[in-house]
Amino acid sequence: MTTKTKTFEPLPMTKSKNGYAYRQIKRNDKAAIYEQSVEKEVNGEIGTVVGHEVFRIQISKAYSLVQKNGSKKGQVYNYPAGERFPGNEDFGKWAWAYTTLDQAMVKFNELSK
């Protein structure tokens, strides 16, 4: 029996992070736009859009991490090479947040040149 391993992970179409849900609404080989909405009920509405995030497509190399403590100490986690969703520290460097889709599109078009 052979084991197949993914060699490259593209950006997800949807993602949850920091209490928000993200949905990819546009991308090309240089940039992507995600719609950001709340994951929980706010003022009686679920999934209210609160903004848009635009970022340059970044690719990370494959890597492994070893759990250093806790009940899973010594567990090895293997991550394939792939496109990276920005972390909080990446905003202002290669990722930007906007309140409207029109604002986000201006940045997306700039990054796509």
Sequence and secondary structure as in RCSB ss.txt:
>XXXX:A:sequence
MTTKTKTFEPLPMTKSKNGYAYRQIKRNDKAAIYEQSVEKEVNGEIGTVVGHEVFRIQISKAYSLVQKNGSKKGQ
VYNYPAGERFPGNEDFGKWAWAYTTLDQAMVKFNELSK
>XXXX:A:secstr
      S B   SEEEETTEEEEEEEE SSEEEEEEEESS BTTBSS EEEEEEEE EEE  EEEE  SSTTTT 
EEEE  EEE   GGGBTTTEEEESSHHHHHHHHHHHT 
